[in-house]
Amino acid sequence: MDNVKLLLKLREQQITQLKLANLTGIANSTISEIIRGRRKPTEEQKNLIADYLKVSVKSIFPDN
């Protein structure tokens, strides 16, 4: 299943996957796989992404 909430938040904040990758230290390919639902993010990755986007982890990763 795609991570639509994360994708929508990136679009809402006008942040590219590449920019998110660069600023969080998470590989761009990993960000892409998380968005496409091909990879589950680690707790650390969830926290890094949520912190950068200034949202709660649960708002973009509801299965948490």
CHARMM-style PDB file with segment names, atoms N, HN, CA, C and O in Angstrom:
ATOM      1  N   MET     1       0.840  -1.181   0.000  1.00  0.00      PROA
ATOM      2  CA  MET     1       0.000   0.000   0.000  1.00  0.00      PROA
ATOM      3  C   MET     1       0.885   1.245   0.000  1.00  0.00      PROA
ATOM      4  O   MET     1       1.883   1.307   0.718  1.00  0.00      PROA
ATOM      5  N   ASP     2       0.523   2.200  -0.783  1.00  0.00      PROA
ATOM      6  HN  ASP     2      -0.288   2.150  -1.366  1.00  0.00      PROA
ATOM      7  CA  ASP     2       1.268   3.455  -0.856  1.00  0.00      PROA
ATOM      8  C   ASP     2       1.107   4.250   0.438  1.00  0.00      PROA
ATOM      9  O   ASP     2       0.088   4.139   1.121  1.00  0.00      PROA
ATOM     10  N   ASN     3       2.103   5.040   0.763  1.00  0.00      PROA
ATOM     11  HN  ASN     3       2.930   5.130   0.208  1.00  0.00      PROA
ATOM     12  CA  ASN     3       2.009   5.929   1.905  1.00  0.00      PROA
ATOM     13  C   ASN     3       1.518   7.280   1.397  1.00  0.00      PROA
ATOM     14  O   ASN     3       2.294   8.216   1.203  1.00  0.00      PROA
ATOM     15  N   VAL     4       0.217   7.349   1.190  1.00  0.00      PROA
ATOM     16  HN  VAL     4      -0.413   6.588   1.348  1.00  0.00      PROA
ATOM     17  CA  VAL     4      -0.410   8.542   0.620  1.00  0.00      PROA
ATOM     18  C   VAL     4      -0.266   9.742   1.549  1.00  0.00      PROA
ATOM     19  O   VAL     4      -0.071  10.866   1.085  1.00  0.00      PROA
ATOM     20  N   LYS     5      -0.359   9.514   2.842  1.00  0.00      PROA
ATOM     21  HN  LYS     5      -0.517   8.601   3.218  1.00  0.00      PROA
ATOM     22  CA  LYS     5      -0.268  10.636   3.782  1.00  0.00      PROA
ATOM     23  C   LYS     5       1.083  11.329   3.703  1.00  0.00      PROA
ATOM     24  O   LYS     5       1.162  12.557   3.743  1.00  0.00      PROA
ATOM     25  N   LEU     6       2.134  10.549   3.593  1.00  0.00      PROA
ATOM     26  HN  LEU     6       2.070   9.552   3.561  1.00  0.00      PROA
ATOM     27  CA  LEU     6       3.463  11.144   3.464  1.00  0.00      PROA
ATOM     28  C   LEU     6       3.577  11.889   2.142  1.00  0.00      PROA
ATOM     29  O   LEU     6       4.080  13.012   2.106  1.00  0.00      PROA
ATOM     30  N   LEU     7       3.126  11.288   1.077  1.00  0.00      PROA
ATOM     31  HN  LEU     7       2.717  10.376   1.107  1.00  0.00      PROA
ATOM     32  CA  LEU     7       3.192  11.935  -0.235  1.00  0.00      PROA
ATOM     33  C   LEU     7       2.406  13.241  -0.249  1.00  0.00      PROA
ATOM     34  O   LEU     7       2.882  14.250  -0.771  1.00  0.00      PROA
ATOM     35  N   LEU     8       1.217  13.224   0.318  1.00  0.00      PROA
ATOM     36  HN  LEU     8       0.830  12.405   0.742  1.00  0.00      PROA
ATOM     37  CA  LEU     8       0.401  14.449   0.358  1.00  0.00      PROA
ATOM     38  C   LEU     8       1.062  15.534   1.199  1.00  0.00      PROA
ATOM     39  O   LEU     8       1.014  16.711   0.840  1.00  0.00      PROA
ATOM     40  N   LYS     9       1.672  15.154   2.306  1.00  0.00      PROA
ATOM     41  HN  LYS     9       1.710  14.198   2.597  1.00  0.00      PROA
ATOM     42  CA  LYS     9       2.348  16.132   3.159  1.00  0.00      PROA
ATOM     43  C   LYS     9       3.535  16.756   2.422  1.00  0.00      PROA
ATOM     44  O   LYS     9       3.774  17.958   2.536  1.00  0.00      PROA
ATOM     45  N   LEU    10       4.274  15.946   1.671  1.00  0.00      PROA
ATOM     46  HN  LEU    10       4.080  14.969   1.578  1.00  0.00      PROA
ATOM     47  CA  LEU    10       5.384  16.494   0.887  1.00  0.00      PROA
ATOM     48  C   LEU    10       4.877  17.486  -0.146  1.00  0.00      PROA
ATOM     49  O   LEU    10       5.451  18.563  -0.314  1.00  0.00      PROA
ATOM     50  N   ARG    11       3.815  17.130  -0.829  1.00  0.00      PROA
ATOM     51  HN  ARG    11       3.349  16.255  -0.693  1.00  0.00      PROA
ATOM     52  CA  ARG    11       3.238  18.039  -1.837  1.00  0.00      PROA
ATOM     53  C   ARG    11       2.706  19.302  -1.194  1.00  0.00      PROA
ATOM     54  O   ARG    11       2.905  20.401  -1.712  1.00  0.00      PROA
ATOM     55  N   GLU    12       2.031  19.148  -0.070  1.00  0.00      PROA
ATOM     56  HN  GLU    12       1.869  18.255   0.351  1.00  0.00      PROA
ATOM     57  CA  GLU    12       1.466  20.295   0.648  1.00  0.00      PROA
ATOM     58  C   GLU    12       2.557  21.289   1.041  1.00  0.00      PROA
ATOM     59  O   GLU    12       2.374  22.502   0.941  1.00  0.00      PROA
ATOM     60  N   GLN    13       3.683  20.761   1.486  1.00  0.00      PROA
ATOM     61  HN  GLN    13       3.832  19.775   1.568  1.00  0.00      PROA
ATOM     62  CA  GLN    13       4.786  21.620   1.926  1.00  0.00      PROA
ATOM     63  C   GLN    13       5.760  21.945   0.795  1.00  0.00      PROA
ATOM     64  O   GLN    13       6.772  22.613   1.008  1.00  0.00      PROA
ATOM     65  N   GLN    14       5.449  21.473  -0.390  1.00  0.00      PROA
ATOM     66  HN  GLN    14       4.627  20.930  -0.563  1.00  0.00      PROA
ATOM     67  CA  GLN    14       6.271  21.700  -1.580  1.00  0.00      PROA
ATOM     68  C   GLN    14       7.728  21.269  -1.366  1.00  0.00      PROA
ATOM     69  O   GLN    14       8.677  22.000  -1.649  1.00  0.00      PROA
ATOM     70  N   ILE    15       7.846  20.045  -0.851  1.00  0.00      PROA
ATOM     71  HN  ILE    15       7.075  19.451  -0.620  1.00  0.00      PROA
ATOM     72  CA  ILE    15       9.158  19.460  -0.601  1.00  0.00      PROA
ATOM     73  C   ILE    15       9.319  18.259  -1.519  1.00  0.00      PROA
ATOM     74  O   ILE    15       8.436  17.404  -1.593  1.00  0.00      PROA
ATOM     75  N   THR    16      10.432  18.195  -2.210  1.00  0.00      PROA
ATOM     76  HN  THR    16      11.150  18.889  -2.150  1.00  0.00      PROA
ATOM     77  CA  THR    16      10.684  17.052  -3.080  1.00  0.00      PROA
ATOM     78  C   THR    16      11.228  15.882  -2.252  1.00  0.00      PROA
ATOM     79  O   THR    16      11.732  16.062  -1.144  1.00  0.00      PROA
ATOM     80  N   GLN    17      11.111  14.701  -2.816  1.00  0.00      PROA
ATOM     81  HN  GLN    17      10.701  14.556  -3.717  1.00  0.00      PROA
ATOM     82  CA  GLN    17      11.678  13.529  -2.160  1.00  0.00      PROA
ATOM     83  C   GLN    17      13.183  13.695  -1.998  1.00  0.00      PROA
ATOM     84  O   GLN    17      13.747  13.319  -0.971  1.00  0.00      PROA
ATOM     85  N   LEU    18      13.823  14.252  -2.999  1.00  0.00      PROA
ATOM     86  HN  LEU    18      13.365  14.558  -3.834  1.00  0.00      PROA
ATOM     87  CA  LEU    18      15.267  14.452  -2.945  1.00  0.00      PROA
ATOM     88  C   LEU    18      15.650  15.409  -1.817  1.00  0.00      PROA
ATOM     89  O   LEU    18      16.618  15.160  -1.098  1.00  0.00      PROA
ATOM     90  N   LYS    19      14.910  16.485  -1.659  1.00  0.00      PROA
ATOM     91  HN  LYS    19      14.123  16.687  -2.242  1.00  0.00      PROA
ATOM     92  CA  LYS    19      15.196  17.439  -0.586  1.00  0.00      PROA
ATOM     93  C   LYS    19      14.999  16.781   0.772  1.00  0.00      PROA
ATOM     94  O   LYS    19      15.813  16.960   1.678  1.00  0.00      PROA
ATOM     95  N   LEU    20      13.915  16.018   0.915  1.00  0.00      PROA
ATOM     96  HN  LEU    20      13.253  15.873   0.179  1.00  0.00      PROA
ATOM     97  CA  LEU    20      13.671  15.309   2.165  1.00  0.00      PROA
ATOM     98  C   LEU    20      14.812  14.343   2.450  1.00  0.00      PROA
ATOM     99  O   LEU    20      15.279  14.242   3.585  1.00  0.00      PROA
ATOM    100  N   ALA    21      15.256  13.641   1.431  1.00  0.00      PROA
ATOM    101  HN  ALA    21      14.877  13.722   0.509  1.00  0.00      PROA
ATOM    102  CA  ALA    21      16.362  12.701   1.585  1.00  0.00      PROA
ATOM    103  C   ALA    21      17.634  13.421   2.034  1.00  0.00      PROA
ATOM    104  O   ALA    21      18.309  12.976   2.962  1.00  0.00      PROA
ATOM    105  N   ASN    22      17.949  14.501   1.392  1.00  0.00      PROA
ATOM    106  HN  ASN    22      17.401  14.863   0.638  1.00  0.00      PROA
ATOM    107  CA  ASN    22      19.167  15.248   1.721  1.00  0.00      PROA
ATOM    108  C   ASN    22      19.134  15.803   3.144  1.00  0.00      PROA
ATOM    109  O   ASN    22      20.145  15.790   3.846  1.00  0.00      PROA
ATOM    110  N   LEU    23      17.978  16.287   3.560  1.00  0.00      PROA
ATOM    111  HN  LEU    23      17.157  16.298   2.990  1.00  0.00      PROA
ATOM    112  CA  LEU    23      17.888  16.928   4.865  1.00  0.00      PROA
ATOM    113  C   LEU    23      17.729  15.948   6.022  1.00  0.00      PROA
ATOM    114  O   LEU    23      18.011  16.296   7.169  1.00  0.00      PROA
ATOM    115  N   THR    24      17.284  14.732   5.738  1.00  0.00      PROA
ATOM    116  HN  THR    24      17.056  14.449   4.806  1.00  0.00      PROA
ATOM    117  CA  THR    24      17.126  13.744   6.802  1.00  0.00      PROA
ATOM    118  C   THR    24      18.264  12.734   6.828  1.00  0.00      PROA
ATOM    119  O   THR    24      18.441  12.016   7.812  1.00  0.00      PROA
ATOM    120  N   GLY    25      19.042  12.679   5.739  1.00  0.00      PROA
ATOM    121  HN  GLY    25      18.899  13.262   4.939  1.00  0.00      PROA
ATOM    122  CA  GLY    25      20.113  11.697   5.653  1.00  0.00      PROA
ATOM    123  C   GLY    25      19.627  10.315   5.254  1.00  0.00      PROA
ATOM    124  O   GLY    25      20.378   9.342   5.324  1.00  0.00      PROA
ATOM    125  N   ILE    26      18.375  10.230   4.836  1.00  0.00      PROA
ATOM    126  HN  ILE    26      17.766  11.021   4.778  1.00  0.00      PROA
ATOM    127  CA  ILE    26      17.802   8.966   4.369  1.00  0.00      PROA
ATOM    128  C   ILE    26      17.964   8.933   2.856  1.00  0.00      PROA
ATOM    129  O   ILE    26      17.673   9.920   2.181  1.00  0.00      PROA
ATOM    130  N   ALA    27      18.419   7.824   2.323  1.00  0.00      PROA
ATOM    131  HN  ALA    27      18.656   7.022   2.871  1.00  0.00      PROA
ATOM    132  CA  ALA    27      18.638   7.723   0.878  1.00  0.00      PROA
ATOM    133  C   ALA    27      17.361   8.026   0.100  1.00  0.00      PROA
ATOM    134  O   ALA    27      16.267   7.638   0.511  1.00  0.00      PROA
ATOM    135  N   ASN    28      17.507   8.715  -1.012  1.00  0.00      PROA
ATOM    136  HN  ASN    28      18.396   9.030  -1.346  1.00  0.00      PROA
ATOM    137  CA  ASN    28      16.366   9.051  -1.854  1.00  0.00      PROA
ATOM    138  C   ASN    28      15.616   7.792  -2.285  1.00  0.00      PROA
ATOM    139  O   ASN    28      14.386   7.785  -2.330  1.00  0.00      PROA
ATOM    140  N   SER    29      16.352   6.732  -2.601  1.00  0.00      PROA
ATOM    141  HN  SER    29      17.351   6.738  -2.564  1.00  0.00      PROA
ATOM    142  CA  SER    29      15.697   5.487  -3.008  1.00  0.00      PROA
ATOM    143  C   SER    29      14.863   4.904  -1.868  1.00  0.00      PROA
ATOM    144  O   SER    29      13.812   4.307  -2.102  1.00  0.00      PROA
ATOM    145  N   THR    30      15.335   5.079  -0.641  1.00  0.00      PROA
ATOM    146  HN  THR    30      16.189   5.563  -0.451  1.00  0.00      PROA
ATOM    147  CA  THR    30      14.585   4.590   0.518  1.00  0.00      PROA
ATOM    148  C   THR    30      13.307   5.402   0.701  1.00  0.00      PROA
ATOM    149  O   THR    30      12.243   4.840   0.963  1.00  0.00      PROA
ATOM    150  N   ILE    31      13.410   6.721   0.564  1.00  0.00      PROA
ATOM    151  HN  ILE    31      14.274   7.177   0.352  1.00  0.00      PROA
ATOM    152  CA  ILE    31      12.222   7.578   0.654  1.00  0.00      PROA
ATOM    153  C   ILE    31      11.203   7.138  -0.393  1.00  0.00      PROA
ATOM    154  O   ILE    31      10.018   7.005  -0.091  1.00  0.00      PROA
ATOM    155  N   SER    32      11.655   6.918  -1.598  1.00  0.00      PROA
ATOM    156  HN  SER    32      12.618   7.027  -1.844  1.00  0.00      PROA
ATOM    157  CA  SER    32      10.778   6.490  -2.684  1.00  0.00      PROA
ATOM    158  C   SER    32      10.092   5.168  -2.349  1.00  0.00      PROA
ATOM    159  O   SER    32       8.890   5.016  -2.566  1.00  0.00      PROA
ATOM    160  N   GLU    33      10.849   4.222  -1.826  1.00  0.00      PROA
ATOM    161  HN  GLU    33      11.826   4.346  -1.650  1.00  0.00      PROA
ATOM    162  CA  GLU    33      10.290   2.919  -1.495  1.00  0.00      PROA
ATOM    163  C   GLU    33       9.290   3.019  -0.340  1.00  0.00      PROA
ATOM    164  O   GLU    33       8.290   2.301  -0.325  1.00  0.00      PROA
ATOM    165  N   ILE    34       9.551   3.892   0.615  1.00  0.00      PROA
ATOM    166  HN  ILE    34      10.363   4.475   0.603  1.00  0.00      PROA
ATOM    167  CA  ILE    34       8.610   4.112   1.723  1.00  0.00      PROA
ATOM    168  C   ILE    34       7.305   4.679   1.185  1.00  0.00      PROA
ATOM    169  O   ILE    34       6.225   4.226   1.563  1.00  0.00      PROA
ATOM    170  N   ILE    35       7.401   5.668   0.304  1.00  0.00      PROA
ATOM    171  HN  ILE    35       8.279   6.037  -0.003  1.00  0.00      PROA
ATOM    172  CA  ILE    35       6.201   6.289  -0.269  1.00  0.00      PROA
ATOM    173  C   ILE    35       5.400   5.270  -1.078  1.00  0.00      PROA
ATOM    174  O   ILE    35       4.170   5.258  -1.023  1.00  0.00      PROA
ATOM    175  N   ARG    36       6.094   4.425  -1.820  1.00  0.00      PROA
ATOM    176  HN  ARG    36       7.092   4.435  -1.864  1.00  0.00      PROA
ATOM    177  CA  ARG    36       5.401   3.426  -2.649  1.00  0.00      PROA
ATOM    178  C   ARG    36       4.935   2.208  -1.858  1.00  0.00      PROA
ATOM    179  O   ARG    36       4.272   1.327  -2.406  1.00  0.00      PROA
ATOM    180  N   GLY    37       5.273   2.156  -0.595  1.00  0.00      PROA
ATOM    181  HN  GLY    37       5.812   2.871  -0.149  1.00  0.00      PROA
ATOM    182  CA  GLY    37       4.847   1.040   0.233  1.00  0.00      PROA
ATOM    183  C   GLY    37       5.670  -0.215   0.042  1.00  0.00      PROA
ATOM    184  O   GLY    37       5.260  -1.296   0.465  1.00  0.00      PROA
ATOM    185  N   ARG    38       6.808  -0.087  -0.579  1.00  0.00      PROA
ATOM    186  HN  ARG    38       7.140   0.792  -0.922  1.00  0.00      PROA
ATOM    187  CA  ARG    38       7.681  -1.241  -0.814  1.00  0.00      PROA
ATOM    188  C   ARG    38       8.634  -1.485   0.349  1.00  0.00      PROA
ATOM    189  O   ARG    38       9.268  -2.537   0.428  1.00  0.00      PROA
ATOM    190  N   ARG    39       8.733  -0.520   1.244  1.00  0.00      PROA
ATOM    191  HN  ARG    39       8.217   0.334   1.180  1.00  0.00      PROA
ATOM    192  CA  ARG    39       9.622  -0.641   2.399  1.00  0.00      PROA
ATOM    193  C   ARG    39       8.941   0.018   3.588  1.00  0.00      PROA
ATOM    194  O   ARG    39       8.315   1.069   3.458  1.00  0.00      PROA
ATOM    195  N   LYS    40       9.071  -0.608   4.734  1.00  0.00      PROA
ATOM    196  HN  LYS    40       9.580  -1.462   4.839  1.00  0.00      PROA
ATOM    197  CA  LYS    40       8.562  -0.015   5.968  1.00  0.00      PROA
ATOM    198  C   LYS    40       9.689   0.792   6.593  1.00  0.00      PROA
ATOM    199  O   LYS    40      10.809   0.298   6.727  1.00  0.00      PROA
ATOM    200  N   PRO    41       9.401   2.022   6.974  1.00  0.00      PROA
ATOM    201  CA  PRO    41      10.447   2.830   7.589  1.00  0.00      PROA
ATOM    202  C   PRO    41      10.767   2.337   8.998  1.00  0.00      PROA
ATOM    203  O   PRO    41       9.904   1.806   9.697  1.00  0.00      PROA
ATOM    204  N   THR    42      12.008   2.519   9.395  1.00  0.00      PROA
ATOM    205  HN  THR    42      12.710   2.950   8.828  1.00  0.00      PROA
ATOM    206  CA  THR    42      12.398   2.216  10.773  1.00  0.00      PROA
ATOM    207  C   THR    42      11.825   3.303  11.675  1.00  0.00      PROA
ATOM    208  O   THR    42      11.368   4.343  11.202  1.00  0.00      PROA
ATOM    209  N   GLU    43      11.855   3.049  12.960  1.00  0.00      PROA
ATOM    210  HN  GLU    43      12.227   2.204  13.345  1.00  0.00      PROA
ATOM    211  CA  GLU    43      11.386   4.069  13.917  1.00  0.00      PROA
ATOM    212  C   GLU    43      12.214   5.339  13.777  1.00  0.00      PROA
ATOM    213  O   GLU    43      11.680   6.447  13.839  1.00  0.00      PROA
ATOM    214  N   GLU    44      13.512   5.175  13.590  1.00  0.00      PROA
ATOM    215  HN  GLU    44      13.946   4.275  13.540  1.00  0.00      PROA
ATOM    216  CA  GLU    44      14.392   6.338  13.430  1.00  0.00      PROA
ATOM    217  C   GLU    44      14.012   7.126  12.173  1.00  0.00      PROA
ATOM    218  O   GLU    44      13.956   8.355  12.209  1.00  0.00      PROA
ATOM    219  N   GLN    45      13.755   6.437  11.077  1.00  0.00      PROA
ATOM    220  HN  GLN    45      13.801   5.439  11.048  1.00  0.00      PROA
ATOM    221  CA  GLN    45      13.370   7.108   9.839  1.00  0.00      PROA
ATOM    222  C   GLN    45      12.036   7.823  10.007  1.00  0.00      PROA
ATOM    223  O   GLN    45      11.873   8.948   9.534  1.00  0.00      PROA
ATOM    224  N   LYS    46      11.086   7.185  10.672  1.00  0.00      PROA
ATOM    225  HN  LYS    46      11.219   6.271  11.056  1.00  0.00      PROA
ATOM    226  CA  LYS    46       9.786   7.823  10.929  1.00  0.00      PROA
ATOM    227  C   LYS    46       9.978   9.120  11.697  1.00  0.00      PROA
ATOM    228  O   LYS    46       9.396  10.151  11.358  1.00  0.00      PROA
ATOM    229  N   ASN    47      10.804   9.056  12.737  1.00  0.00      PROA
ATOM    230  HN  ASN    47      11.277   8.219  13.012  1.00  0.00      PROA
ATOM    231  CA  ASN    47      11.040  10.241  13.558  1.00  0.00      PROA
ATOM    232  C   ASN    47      11.749  11.346  12.789  1.00  0.00      PROA
ATOM    233  O   ASN    47      11.390  12.517  12.912  1.00  0.00      PROA
ATOM    234  N   LEU    48      12.755  10.982  11.997  1.00  0.00      PROA
ATOM    235  HN  LEU    48      13.047  10.031  11.897  1.00  0.00      PROA
ATOM    236  CA  LEU    48      13.474  11.984  11.202  1.00  0.00      PROA
ATOM    237  C   LEU    48      12.535  12.686  10.217  1.00  0.00      PROA
ATOM    238  O   LEU    48      12.563  13.909  10.084  1.00  0.00      PROA
ATOM    239  N   ILE    49      11.714  11.905   9.535  1.00  0.00      PROA
ATOM    240  HN  ILE    49      11.692  10.911   9.643  1.00  0.00      PROA
ATOM    241  CA  ILE    49      10.786  12.467   8.548  1.00  0.00      PROA
ATOM    242  C   ILE    49       9.752  13.353   9.234  1.00  0.00      PROA
ATOM    243  O   ILE    49       9.504  14.476   8.793  1.00  0.00      PROA
ATOM    244  N   ALA    50       9.155  12.858  10.300  1.00  0.00      PROA
ATOM    245  HN  ALA    50       9.357  11.947  10.659  1.00  0.00      PROA
ATOM    246  CA  ALA    50       8.130  13.633  11.007  1.00  0.00      PROA
ATOM    247  C   ALA    50       8.712  14.922  11.581  1.00  0.00      PROA
ATOM    248  O   ALA    50       8.091  15.982  11.497  1.00  0.00      PROA
ATOM    249  N   ASP    51       9.900  14.827  12.162  1.00  0.00      PROA
ATOM    250  HN  ASP    51      10.405  13.966  12.231  1.00  0.00      PROA
ATOM    251  CA  ASP    51      10.546  16.027  12.718  1.00  0.00      PROA
ATOM    252  C   ASP    51      10.795  17.063  11.634  1.00  0.00      PROA
ATOM    253  O   ASP    51      10.521  18.247  11.830  1.00  0.00      PROA
ATOM    254  N   TYR    52      11.308  16.629  10.506  1.00  0.00      PROA
ATOM    255  HN  TYR    52      11.531  15.667  10.348  1.00  0.00      PROA
ATOM    256  CA  TYR    52      11.585  17.574   9.434  1.00  0.00      PROA
ATOM    257  C   TYR    52      10.296  18.224   8.917  1.00  0.00      PROA
ATOM    258  O   TYR    52      10.267  19.425   8.651  1.00  0.00      PROA
ATOM    259  N   LEU    53       9.237  17.428   8.778  1.00  0.00      PROA
ATOM    260  HN  LEU    53       9.261  16.452   8.994  1.00  0.00      PROA
ATOM    261  CA  LEU    53       7.963  17.959   8.269  1.00  0.00      PROA
ATOM    262  C   LEU    53       7.168  18.694   9.335  1.00  0.00      PROA
ATOM    263  O   LEU    53       6.140  19.305   9.043  1.00  0.00      PROA
ATOM    264  N   LYS    54       7.650  18.633  10.582  1.00  0.00      PROA
ATOM    265  HN  LYS    54       8.486  18.137  10.820  1.00  0.00      PROA
ATOM    266  CA  LYS    54       6.990  19.283  11.716  1.00  0.00      PROA
ATOM    267  C   LYS    54       5.563  18.772  11.916  1.00  0.00      PROA
ATOM    268  O   LYS    54       4.624  19.547  12.098  1.00  0.00      PROA
ATOM    269  N   VAL    55       5.431  17.451  11.875  1.00  0.00      PROA
ATOM    270  HN  VAL    55       6.194  16.822  11.727  1.00  0.00      PROA
ATOM    271  CA  VAL    55       4.148  16.790  12.110  1.00  0.00      PROA
ATOM    272  C   VAL    55       4.391  15.614  13.061  1.00  0.00      PROA
ATOM    273  O   VAL    55       5.532  15.222  13.305  1.00  0.00      PROA
ATOM    274  N   SER    56       3.310  15.066  13.584  1.00  0.00      PROA
ATOM    275  HN  SER    56       2.383  15.384  13.385  1.00  0.00      PROA
ATOM    276  CA  SER    56       3.456  13.889  14.437  1.00  0.00      PROA
ATOM    277  C   SER    56       3.721  12.666  13.562  1.00  0.00      PROA
ATOM    278  O   SER    56       3.324  12.616  12.398  1.00  0.00      PROA
ATOM    279  N   VAL    57       4.386  11.706  14.137  1.00  0.00      PROA
ATOM    280  HN  VAL    57       4.708  11.746  15.083  1.00  0.00      PROA
ATOM    281  CA  VAL    57       4.664  10.452  13.419  1.00  0.00      PROA
ATOM    282  C   VAL    57       3.344   9.812  12.990  1.00  0.00      PROA
ATOM    283  O   VAL    57       3.219   9.338  11.860  1.00  0.00      PROA
ATOM    284  N   LYS    58       2.365   9.799  13.889  1.00  0.00      PROA
ATOM    285  HN  LYS    58       2.466  10.184  14.806  1.00  0.00      PROA
ATOM    286  CA  LYS    58       1.077   9.153  13.602  1.00  0.00      PROA
ATOM    287  C   LYS    58       0.320   9.822  12.453  1.00  0.00      PROA
ATOM    288  O   LYS    58      -0.486   9.175  11.784  1.00  0.00      PROA
ATOM    289  N   SER    59       0.569  11.092  12.224  1.00  0.00      PROA
ATOM    290  HN  SER    59       1.223  11.618  12.767  1.00  0.00      PROA
ATOM    291  CA  SER    59      -0.168  11.778  11.152  1.00  0.00      PROA
ATOM    292  C   SER    59       0.284  11.330   9.763  1.00  0.00      PROA
ATOM    293  O   SER    59      -0.481  11.445   8.806  1.00  0.00      PROA
ATOM    294  N   ILE    60       1.501  10.826   9.636  1.00  0.00      PROA
ATOM    295  HN  ILE    60       2.123  10.732  10.414  1.00  0.00      PROA
ATOM    296  CA  ILE    60       1.966  10.362   8.333  1.00  0.00      PROA
ATOM    297  C   ILE    60       2.244   8.860   8.298  1.00  0.00      PROA
ATOM    298  O   ILE    60       2.348   8.258   7.229  1.00  0.00      PROA
ATOM    299  N   PHE    61       2.362   8.272   9.477  1.00  0.00      PROA
ATOM    300  HN  PHE    61       2.278   8.761  10.345  1.00  0.00      PROA
ATOM    301  CA  PHE    61       2.549   6.825   9.586  1.00  0.00      PROA
ATOM    302  C   PHE    61       1.504   6.298  10.579  1.00  0.00      PROA
ATOM    303  O   PHE    61       1.848   5.964  11.713  1.00  0.00      PROA
ATOM    304  N   PRO    62       0.253   6.221  10.171  1.00  0.00      PROA
ATOM    305  CA  PRO    62      -0.829   5.875  11.106  1.00  0.00      PROA
ATOM    306  C   PRO    62      -0.731   4.483  11.708  1.00  0.00      PROA
ATOM    307  O   PRO    62      -1.368   4.216  12.728  1.00  0.00      PROA
ATOM    308  N   ASP    63       0.049   3.583  11.109  1.00  0.00      PROA
ATOM    309  HN  ASP    63       0.566   3.799  10.281  1.00  0.00      PROA
ATOM    310  CA  ASP    63       0.186   2.242  11.656  1.00  0.00      PROA
ATOM    311  C   ASP    63       1.109   2.183  12.860  1.00  0.00      PROA
ATOM    312  O   ASP    63       1.290   1.131  13.474  1.00  0.00      PROA
ATOM    313  N   ASN    64       1.686   3.322  13.186  1.00  0.00      PROA
ATOM    314  HN  ASN    64       1.538   4.177  12.688  1.00  0.00      PROA
ATOM    315  CA  ASN    64       2.656   3.378  14.272  1.00  0.00      PROA
ATOM    316  C   ASN    64       2.012   3.142  15.620  1.00  0.00      PROA
ATOM    317  OT1 ASN    64       2.698   3.157  16.642  1.00  0.00      PROA
TER     318      ASN     64
END
